[in-house]
Amino acid sequence: MIVITRVLTPVSQMELAPGSVVTITNISWLEFESILEELGEKRSARIAYSKETLQIMVPLPEHEKPRDIISDIVKILLKSAGRRYEPFGSTTFKREGAAGIEPDACFYILNYQRMIGCRRLQPDDPPPDLAIETDVTSKTTIDAYKIIGVPEVWVYDSGRLRIYLLQPDGEYLESDISPNFPGIAIAQLIPATVERAWQVGNLQALEEFESAILSEGFANG
């Protein structure tokens, strides 16, 4: 359900059902910052802001399983390859005056060391190396990722994983492979593992995935 409206009451008082997406146009950066402060940090709703358009999304409960599974898969792959990382969850990333986004999950991989111990993002901090979205993702969301400069974005929706890679011209190109995990059929393995988790539970699906990865030597490319 998508609603386009102007805010007539405080955003924090809006009652949004799970699965709702509210789009608010003509929002200045100062208004966006004020809305973020009003919403607070402890909330189920997530935001995306770019080109003076704000979207507030309330995920469905069933979107949490894919989010958790995909995040755990990333951790398994990185650990199996002996690579260090820093997970940053659904942190709010902003480009001053232009964009804001809250991924379902994200990871610093190349820049992990710089982010160790970081409690609050600073304007000169790099964007995460990988961001994950698990639900309907709009143009506002993708535009925000482009402005912030996230190199790789995974979008899982309706049983399909799309991999978007940021190009030198600042646009995203959909790809079948992930530069973070070369040699691994991410676009096929992740949907299969998510579906398996619905059948046998998260733990068993992840155990089976890790066993397959280790036995085939995928993690080392």
C-alpha positions in Angstrom: 0.0 0.0 0.0 1.6 3.3 -1.1 0.3 6.7 0.0 1.5 10.0 -1.3 0.6 12.9 1.0 1.7 16.1 2.6 2.2 15.9 6.4 -0.6 17.6 8.3 0.1 16.0 11.7 3.4 15.1 13.4 4.9 12.1 11.6 5.3 10.3 14.9 1.5 10.3 15.4 0.8 8.7 12.0 -0.5 5.2 12.4 1.1 3.0 9.7 0.2 -0.7 9.2 2.9 -3.2 8.5 3.7 -3.2 4.8 2.8 0.5 4.4 4.9 2.9 2.4 4.1 6.6 2.9 5.7 9.0 0.4 6.0 12.7 1.4 7.0 15.2 -1.3 8.6 18.6 -1.1 10.5 17.9 2.1 13.5 20.2 2.7 16.7 18.9 4.3 15.9 20.7 7.5 12.4 19.2 7.6 13.9 15.8 7.0 16.3 16.2 9.9 13.4 17.4 12.1 11.3 14.3 11.1 14.2 12.0 11.9 14.5 13.5 15.3 10.8 13.3 15.9 10.7 9.6 14.9 13.6 8.7 17.2 15.9 5.8 16.9 13.8 3.0 18.5 11.2 2.3 15.8 10.1 -0.3 13.3 9.7 2.2 10.4 12.6 2.9 8.1 13.3 5.9 5.9 14.6 6.8 2.5 15.2 10.4 1.4 16.4 11.9 -1.8 15.4 14.7 -4.2 13.2 16.3 -1.5 11.1 13.1 -1.3 10.8 11.2 1.9 9.5 7.6 2.2 8.6 6.0 5.5 8.3 2.2 5.3 7.0 -0.2 7.8 8.2 -3.7 7.0 6.0 -6.7 7.2 6.9 -9.2 10.0 7.8 -11.9 7.4 10.5 -9.7 5.8 12.6 -10.2 9.0 13.5 -13.8 8.1 15.1 -13.0 4.7 16.9 -10.1 6.3 18.4 -12.2 9.1 19.2 -15.1 6.8 21.0 -12.9 4.2 23.0 -11.1 6.9 24.1 -14.4 8.4 25.1 -15.7 4.9 27.3 -12.7 4.4 28.9 -13.3 7.8 29.5 -17.0 7.0 31.1 -16.2 3.6 33.4 -13.5 5.1 34.4 -15.7 8.0 35.0 -18.7 5.7 37.2 -16.5 3.5 39.1 -15.2 6.5 38.0 -11.7 5.9 37.2 -9.2 8.7 34.2 -6.9 8.7 32.1 -4.6 10.8 28.3 -5.0 10.6 26.3 -1.7 11.0 22.7 -3.0 10.9 20.1 -0.4 9.9 22.2 2.6 10.7 21.0 5.9 9.2 23.4 7.1 6.5 23.2 10.6 5.3 24.8 12.9 2.7 24.3 16.4 4.1 21.6 18.3 2.3 20.9 15.5 -0.3 20.0 12.0 0.9 19.4 9.7 3.8 18.9 5.9 3.9 18.5 3.1 6.5 19.3 -0.3 5.0 17.9 -3.5 6.5 21.6 -4.5 7.1 25.0 -3.3 5.9 28.6 -4.2 6.2 32.0 -2.5 6.1 34.4 -4.9 4.5 37.2 -2.9 2.8 36.8 -0.1 5.3 36.1 -2.3 8.3 39.2 -1.2 10.3 38.4 2.5 10.1 34.9 1.8 11.5 35.9 -0.3 14.5 34.7 1.4 17.7 32.6 3.9 15.7 29.6 4.9 17.8 28.2 7.7 15.7 28.9 8.3 12.0 30.8 11.4 11.0 30.3 13.4 7.8 33.7 12.1 6.4 33.1 8.5 7.2 32.9 6.2 4.1 29.6 4.5 3.1 29.2 0.8 3.8 30.7 -1.5 1.3 27.6 -3.6 1.1 24.0 -2.7 1.9 21.0 -5.2 2.0 17.4 -4.4 1.3 14.7 -7.0 1.9 11.3 -5.7 0.7 9.9 -3.5 -2.0 12.6 -1.0 -2.8 11.6 2.3 -4.6 13.4 4.7 -6.8 13.8 7.0 -3.8 15.7 4.2 -2.0 18.0 3.5 -5.0 18.5 7.2 -5.6 19.5 7.7 -2.0 22.1 4.9 -2.2 23.5 6.4 -5.4 23.9 9.8 -3.7 25.5 8.3 -0.6 27.8 6.2 -2.8 27.3 2.7 -1.6 29.3 0.5 -3.9 27.1 -2.6 -3.8 23.4 -3.0 -2.9 21.5 -6.3 -2.7 17.8 -6.1 -3.1 15.8 -9.3 -2.1 12.2 -9.2 -3.1 9.6 -11.9 -4.0 12.1 -14.7 -4.0 14.7 -12.9 -6.2 18.0 -11.3 -5.3 19.2 -8.4 -7.5 22.8 -7.2 -7.2 23.4 -3.5 -8.0 27.0 -2.2 -8.5 27.8 1.5 -8.5 29.5 2.6 -11.7 32.0 5.4 -12.3 29.2 7.5 -13.8 27.3 7.3 -10.5 24.6 4.9 -11.8 23.8 1.4 -10.6 24.3 -1.6 -13.0 22.5 -4.8 -12.2 25.0 -7.7 -12.1 24.9 -11.5 -11.7 28.0 -11.5 -9.5 29.2 -9.8 -6.4 32.7 -8.3 -6.4 32.8 -9.0 -2.6 32.3 -12.7 -3.3 33.7 -13.6 -6.7 33.2 -17.1 -7.8 30.1 -17.6 -5.7 26.6 -17.8 -7.3 25.1 -15.3 -4.8 22.0 -14.5 -6.9 21.1 -18.2 -6.9 22.3 -19.4 -3.5 20.7 -16.7 -1.4 17.1 -17.2 -2.6 17.5 -21.0 -2.3 18.7 -20.7 1.3 16.0 -18.2 2.2 13.4 -20.6 0.8 15.0 -23.5 2.6 14.8 -21.5 5.9 11.0 -21.3 5.5 10.9 -25.1 5.3 13.4 -26.2 8.0 14.2 -23.1 10.0 17.0 -20.6 10.0 19.6 -22.6 11.9 19.4 -25.8 9.8 19.3 -23.8 6.5 22.4 -21.9 7.5 24.2 -25.0 8.7 23.4 -26.6 5.3 24.6 -23.5 3.5 27.9 -23.3 5.5 28.5 -27.0 4.9 28.1 -26.6 1.2 30.3 -23.6 1.0 33.1 -25.3 2.9 32.9 -28.6 1.1 33.0 -26.8 -2.3 35.7 -24.3 -1.3 33.5 -21.5 -2.7 34.5 -19.0 0.0 38.1 -18.8 -1.2 37.1 -18.1 -4.7 
